[in-house]
Amino acid sequence: MSSRSPASSGRAVPGARVPASPGGGRVEPTYKDYRDIPGGYVERGESLLQTCVRELREELDIAPPIGRLLAMDWAPSDAEGDKILYLFDGGVLDQAALDRMVFKDGEIRAVAFHPASEIAELTIPRLARRIEQAVQARQRGKTVYLEHGAFPGAGSAQ
């Protein structure tokens, strides 16, 4: 993941993430105390798709085909600054793909696949909402816009 801090830029910084479907894989980062999905900040001159491909190679040493955009989420944070996160369909990865993963950049400690019903227990609330909405968007063949991981106006979601 890029070391660029969105908080220092004074603008919303895009980030691209890839949940494997249908429930998806979660990575256990060495620098967080909760499960996350692979991804990171978009580098200068890089498309969102290129970011997904690069981050999967850097974090997991895999290059699965990246599917369509599932969700866009405005994710402001006092600590990290405003971000706009884009979640793409990472497809269905089998056990052989899991076995081929190599954690070569030191950011990831482990990877595991979990059913969508367990997401809320494994990660922080705003990320759980974001992943749950992306999973539902995939099932419906839609792309969704979110704020704090929820539909705008859907109540308190921080």
C-alpha positions as a Markdown table, in Angstrom:
| # | Residue | x | y | z |
|---|---|---|---|---|
| 1 | Met | 0.0 | 0.0 | 0.0 |
| 2 | Ser | 1.2 | 3.5 | -0.8 |
| 3 | Ser | 2.6 | 5.5 | 2.1 |
| 4 | Arg | 0.9 | 8.7 | 0.8 |
| 5 | Ser | -1.4 | 10.2 | 3.5 |
| 6 | Pro | -4.7 | 11.5 | 2.3 |
| 7 | Ala | -4.9 | 13.8 | 5.4 |
| 8 | Ser | -1.9 | 15.8 | 4.1 |
| 9 | Ser | -3.5 | 16.5 | 0.6 |
| 10 | Gly | -6.5 | 18.6 | 1.6 |
| 11 | Arg | -8.6 | 16.7 | -0.9 |
| 12 | Ala | -10.4 | 13.4 | -1.3 |
| 13 | Val | -8.0 | 10.7 | -2.3 |
| 14 | Pro | -9.2 | 7.7 | -4.3 |
| 15 | Gly | -8.4 | 4.2 | -3.1 |
| 16 | Ala | -9.2 | 0.9 | -4.8 |
| 17 | Arg | -10.0 | -2.3 | -3.0 |
| 18 | Val | -11.0 | -5.8 | -4.2 |
| 19 | Pro | -13.2 | -8.1 | -2.2 |
| 20 | Ala | -13.3 | -11.6 | -3.6 |
| 21 | Ser | -16.8 | -12.7 | -4.1 |
| 22 | Pro | -19.3 | -13.9 | -3.0 |
| 23 | Gly | -18.5 | -13.4 | 0.7 |
| 24 | Gly | -14.9 | -12.9 | 0.0 |
| 25 | Gly | -11.4 | -13.1 | 1.4 |
| 26 | Arg | -10.2 | -10.9 | 4.2 |
| 27 | Val | -6.6 | -10.1 | 4.9 |
| 28 | Glu | -5.1 | -9.7 | 8.3 |
| 29 | Pro | -2.8 | -6.7 | 8.0 |
| 30 | Thr | 0.3 | -6.4 | 10.2 |
| 31 | Tyr | -0.5 | -2.7 | 10.9 |
| 32 | Lys | -4.3 | -3.0 | 11.8 |
| 33 | Asp | -6.2 | -4.8 | 14.6 |
| 34 | Tyr | -9.0 | -5.9 | 12.3 |
| 35 | Arg | -9.5 | -7.8 | 9.0 |
| 36 | Asp | -9.6 | -5.8 | 5.8 |
| 37 | Ile | -9.8 | -6.4 | 2.1 |
| 38 | Pro | -6.8 | -6.0 | -0.2 |
| 39 | Gly | -6.2 | -2.6 | -1.8 |
| 40 | Gly | -4.6 | 0.7 | -1.4 |
| 41 | Tyr | -4.3 | 4.3 | -2.6 |
| 42 | Val | -4.1 | 5.2 | -6.3 |
| 43 | Glu | -0.7 | 6.3 | -7.4 |
| 44 | Arg | -0.1 | 9.3 | -9.6 |
| 45 | Gly | -1.0 | 8.4 | -13.2 |
| 46 | Glu | -2.6 | 5.1 | -12.2 |
| 47 | Ser | -6.1 | 4.0 | -13.0 |
| 48 | Leu | -8.4 | 2.4 | -10.4 |
| 49 | Leu | -8.1 | -0.9 | -12.2 |
| 50 | Gln | -4.3 | -0.6 | -12.3 |
| 51 | Thr | -4.3 | 0.1 | -8.6 |
| 52 | Cys | -6.3 | -3.1 | -7.9 |
| 53 | Val | -3.9 | -5.2 | -10.0 |
| 54 | Arg | -0.8 | -3.6 | -8.4 |
| 55 | Glu | -2.0 | -4.0 | -4.8 |
| 56 | Leu | -3.0 | -7.6 | -5.3 |
| 57 | Arg | 0.5 | -8.3 | -6.7 |
| 58 | Glu | 2.2 | -6.4 | -3.9 |
| 59 | Glu | 0.2 | -7.7 | -1.0 |
| 60 | Leu | -0.7 | -11.3 | -2.1 |
| 61 | Asp | 1.5 | -12.0 | -5.2 |
| 62 | Ile | -1.6 | -12.9 | -7.2 |
| 63 | Ala | -3.1 | -11.5 | -10.4 |
| 64 | Pro | -6.8 | -12.6 | -10.7 |
| 65 | Pro | -9.0 | -10.9 | -13.3 |
| 66 | Ile | -10.7 | -7.9 | -11.8 |
| 67 | Gly | -14.4 | -7.6 | -12.5 |
| 68 | Arg | -16.7 | -4.6 | -12.5 |
| 69 | Leu | -17.1 | -1.8 | -10.0 |
| 70 | Leu | -19.4 | -2.8 | -7.2 |
| 71 | Ala | -19.4 | 0.2 | -4.9 |
| 72 | Met | -18.0 | 3.8 | -4.4 |
| 73 | Asp | -17.8 | 5.0 | -0.8 |
| 74 | Trp | -17.1 | 8.5 | 0.5 |
| 75 | Ala | -15.1 | 7.7 | 3.7 |
| 76 | Pro | -14.1 | 10.8 | 5.6 |
| 77 | Ser | -11.8 | 10.4 | 8.6 |
| 78 | Asp | -10.4 | 13.0 | 11.0 |
| 79 | Ala | -7.2 | 10.9 | 11.2 |
| 80 | Glu | -6.8 | 10.0 | 7.6 |
| 81 | Gly | -8.6 | 12.7 | 5.7 |
| 82 | Asp | -11.4 | 12.2 | 3.1 |
| 83 | Lys | -11.2 | 9.2 | 0.9 |
| 84 | Ile | -13.3 | 7.9 | -1.9 |
| 85 | Leu | -13.0 | 4.1 | -2.0 |
| 86 | Tyr | -13.9 | 2.0 | -5.0 |
| 87 | Leu | -14.7 | -1.7 | -4.5 |
| 88 | Phe | -14.3 | -4.0 | -7.5 |
| 89 | Asp | -15.4 | -7.6 | -8.0 |
| 90 | Gly | -12.4 | -9.8 | -7.3 |
| 91 | Gly | -14.1 | -12.9 | -8.5 |
| 92 | Val | -14.2 | -16.3 | -6.8 |
| 93 | Leu | -10.8 | -17.6 | -5.6 |
| 94 | Asp | -10.4 | -21.2 | -4.8 |
| 95 | Gln | -8.1 | -23.0 | -2.3 |
| 96 | Ala | -5.3 | -23.3 | -5.0 |
| 97 | Ala | -5.3 | -19.5 | -5.3 |
| 98 | Leu | -5.1 | -19.1 | -1.6 |
| 99 | Asp | -2.2 | -21.6 | -1.5 |
| 100 | Arg | -0.3 | -19.6 | -4.1 |
| 101 | Met | -0.5 | -16.3 | -2.1 |
| 102 | Val | 2.8 | -15.0 | -0.9 |
| 103 | Phe | 3.0 | -12.1 | 1.6 |
| 104 | Lys | 6.0 | -10.5 | 0.2 |
| 105 | Asp | 5.7 | -6.9 | 1.3 |
| 106 | Gly | 5.3 | -7.6 | 5.0 |
| 107 | Glu | 1.9 | -5.8 | 5.2 |
| 108 | Ile | -0.2 | -9.0 | 5.4 |
| 109 | Arg | 0.0 | -11.7 | 8.1 |
| 110 | Ala | -2.8 | -14.0 | 6.9 |
| 111 | Val | -5.6 | -14.5 | 4.4 |
| 112 | Ala | -8.9 | -16.3 | 5.0 |
| 113 | Phe | -12.2 | -16.6 | 3.2 |
| 114 | His | -15.3 | -15.9 | 5.3 |
| 115 | Pro | -19.1 | -16.0 | 4.5 |
| 116 | Ala | -20.8 | -12.6 | 4.2 |
| 117 | Ser | -22.7 | -13.4 | 7.4 |
| 118 | Glu | -19.5 | -13.1 | 9.4 |
| 119 | Ile | -18.2 | -9.8 | 8.1 |
| 120 | Ala | -19.5 | -7.7 | 11.0 |
| 121 | Glu | -17.7 | -9.8 | 13.5 |
| 122 | Leu | -14.3 | -9.6 | 11.7 |
| 123 | Thr | -13.9 | -5.9 | 10.9 |
| 124 | Ile | -14.8 | -2.3 | 11.9 |
| 125 | Pro | -18.5 | -1.2 | 11.3 |
| 126 | Arg | -18.0 | 1.1 | 8.4 |
| 127 | Leu | -15.9 | -1.5 | 6.5 |
| 128 | Ala | -18.4 | -4.2 | 7.3 |
| 129 | Arg | -21.2 | -2.0 | 5.9 |
| 130 | Arg | -19.1 | -1.2 | 2.7 |
| 131 | Ile | -18.4 | -4.9 | 2.1 |
| 132 | Glu | -22.0 | -6.0 | 2.8 |
| 133 | Gln | -23.3 | -3.4 | 0.3 |
| 134 | Ala | -20.7 | -4.5 | -2.3 |
| 135 | Val | -21.7 | -8.1 | -1.9 |
| 136 | Gln | -25.4 | -7.2 | -2.3 |
| 137 | Ala | -24.6 | -5.0 | -5.4 |
| 138 | Arg | -22.8 | -8.0 | -7.0 |
| 139 | Gln | -25.8 | -10.2 | -6.4 |
| 140 | Arg | -28.2 | -7.6 | -7.9 |
| 141 | Gly | -25.9 | -6.7 | -10.8 |
| 142 | Lys | -25.7 | -3.1 | -9.6 |
| 143 | Thr | -23.1 | -0.5 | -8.6 |
| 144 | Val | -23.9 | 1.5 | -5.5 |
| 145 | Tyr | -22.8 | 4.9 | -4.1 |
| 146 | Leu | -22.2 | 5.0 | -0.3 |
| 147 | Glu | -21.3 | 7.4 | 2.4 |
| 148 | His | -19.6 | 5.9 | 5.5 |
| 149 | Gly | -20.5 | 2.5 | 4.1 |
| 150 | Ala | -24.2 | 3.2 | 3.8 |
| 151 | Phe | -26.7 | 4.7 | 1.4 |
| 152 | Pro | -26.8 | 8.5 | 1.9 |
| 153 | Gly | -29.7 | 9.5 | 4.2 |
| 154 | Ala | -29.9 | 6.0 | 5.6 |
| 155 | Gly | -29.3 | 7.2 | 9.2 |
| 156 | Ser | -26.2 | 7.6 | 11.3 |
| 157 | Ala | -23.4 | 5.6 | 9.8 |
| 158 | Gln | -20.0 | 6.4 | 11.2 |
